[in-house]
């Protein structure tokens, strides 16, 4: 029997059973239901689907069906909260777009993580299993972090174990740094364009973000010195290696200039070394390794080269700043869960770590090459002014009069996600740009297809808007 | 051969090998060294110990020896930071004392976690292994948390999945709540005495903490209403169940009064439900379950009933407040690592969860009984005015003129850690108190021994200071 009435009867019976359980409790398995009710598996699956549709149960692939939380009948009117919460705003829009998961069939040329196929998922799992088998796995770690992991980060940054604080990933590290080093209302200098996540967390900390122009070699020293002088800022945030989104890497000489300028201004440099492992070309030493005065607060994250949920980063600082950052972490969130720290340590201590790094860096070179070649072929109007020597993306200049939001939206309708340039600017952008990520797609062939879809959107936009068309293709400049 | 010269030769050889490796790299195992050098295991262990003493390697029990980070020869002078950092202070002293690990042989009557022998370490390990074997274990979870875990927290709090945000433990939840609901400079009302971690995080958020007196039934409604009226506060922090440190549980009627008063003031109540699972006596429903207007922001942590490193909590809110808290989490730290969320979900979904809860709650009753009986027998001068119906500790009033810091210090010298009452007060304490925890000790017999040591310290103090002696034992009042 597998008709409507038997499905309805089974659904009623399961509903009664669910009513006797608590939200989150597990229903019997399909097999148990088949046996208990003498029905076919198809009947079971249709009856369960009906209960899911009614909101009575939720299902969890591979784990079964669970009693759903009851709908809340009571009417709540939280409009009074608007007064209590006051006029502050926490703007997560840019980050939400970065963390967005693409819909089925849509090609992501967005995002800041490796596609799952490039992640060391198996090796992380093995590392985690070793980690949680330790008898002290769930105990409190030393407050600044597991000592051997701190030593490892110290080795990577040419500092000492005592300088390292283990924090919950790079974003938390930036939050700690901004909140710890500056007070609400203080200015903070940033390169422009820059990482939107840094802009968002600086603003959430109540800081006033002041952009400083950059060239192909990173932030411009003359402008940096002037910005310090004009604003009295005590914090400068930058990414000296494979800057996001421009791809610029500061030379050793530029790094020394930046340090000297910050030092003269009595200011901290927050060095976000997110791309350290994302290249086959060894970059110059990080600023923190050149720093002899405690000027640099360094952020080294592991999630970029591994996977989003390995939320472990090293936050390196010296002197009173280190003491403050450590105190703030205890007060704000105690410490990073020991199993995550031990997993990270197991992973970077194993031979898999170097193999993985080399494999990813080589794959990035391949993918970047394909993306650039596809752009040259299908979108000759777009210009890549700086070919980065690594990293996850390229920064693409659009023709000056092009409507950037319209292109992003049309691209999405054409089945490809791209990041609008404006979210990388703290203030008015100098013109339309896109950031194109080549690591979020699941395989290389998707990159060319993504660019073709973007070209379709671009062509439509040019055809639809005669003004934009002529302005958008001014003699095919730059191609 | 196992003489000094063979140890020295091996140490030199290993030192040369370490110099060719990078900090954090693993040295060969003891067995490999034995084979390669033809020496005894004892020689290896002595040579390695020598290198540890010289700072060349660090060892990790069960994992081997690793190259240590080199000492940093460069002199850094970070004194300029003092100006850049400004006059703000993040005070972690109270939390550091709470998170302090006792020295060997010292009995801890302090701390806020279960002793390792009471933790479900094996079950958590099994849950974690199931969690990390999922193919998506290291991927980004939905930003507000794994849906099934949110549903579970919703079931526990009689709310809906959409109301729940998964955060990195209870302390992070309080930080989110205070920063999200109030702006720097705003007042926040707290019960007095109260949890020092809440005082610390509220102050780190720049809030002005205003204490409100409590009685045996929790915060006093008349005083709460007056404090709202006087300060214009929009946030009240409280623990309605088994309040820390007093042990008071608000009755259903008191809960309704608190809600009505907060609602009339247009204010949020941050409900810290840390002790929900730490009792054999079911408490009244949480405030959040009684709330129909989005007044309550509820914190439900899993680390108290499990282990410190299961850093997972549910933060429940509705309306614009929920939106702000969710946005703030994305901006500040993205999301909670998926493996931790899945581990928590696996654990609370398994039969082990209810067994563990029941076993812990029963053990707490036993331990509290032993602690109270030991106090009656060995320290009759001390008064427990409210015998809590659960929780991790008792709140003990000392004779009025007793020197509380001196007793805490003498107790530590006598081999027992106790928490001074003053850290639980936002302002001047009304008199000397202690908080005594009965769950940090590794077995029950330690509790009586801890109280005997405390009695020794108390007796010494009375003998040393004749003034304190007479004041400290006013006719054995209260006994």
Interface residues (C-beta under 8 A of the other chain):
Chain A: X22 X23 X24 X26 X58 X60 X66 X67 X68 X69 X71 X72 X74 X75 X76 X77 X78 X79 X80 X81 X82 X83 X84 X85 X86 X88 X90 X91 X92 X95 X96 X99 X101 X113 X116 X119 X121 X124 X125 X128 X129 X132 X133 X134 X135 X136 X137 X138 X139 X140 X141 X143 X147 X148 X151 X152 X154 X155 X159 X160 X161 X168 X169 X171 X172 X175 X180 X181 X183 X184 X197 X200 X201 X204 X206 X234 X266 X267 X268 X291 X292 X293 X294 X306 X307 X308 X309 X310 X311 X318 X319 X320 X321 X324 X326 X327 X328 X330 X331 X332 X333 X334 X335 X336 X337 X338 X339 X340 X343 X348 X349
Chain B: X22 X23 X24 X26 X58 X60 X62 X63 X66 X67 X68 X69 X71 X72 X74 X75 X76 X77 X78 X79 X80 X81 X82 X83 X84 X85 X86 X88 X90 X91 X92 X95 X96 X99 X101 X113 X116 X119 X121 X124 X125 X128 X129 X132 X133 X135 X136 X137 X138 X139 X140 X141 X143 X147 X148 X151 X152 X154 X155 X159 X160 X161 X168 X169 X171 X172 X175 X180 X181 X183 X184 X197 X200 X201 X204 X206 X234 X266 X267 X268 X291 X292 X293 X294 X306 X307 X308 X309 X310 X311 X318 X319 X320 X321 X324 X326 X327 X328 X330 X331 X332 X333 X334 X335 X336 X337 X338 X339 X340 X343 X348 X349
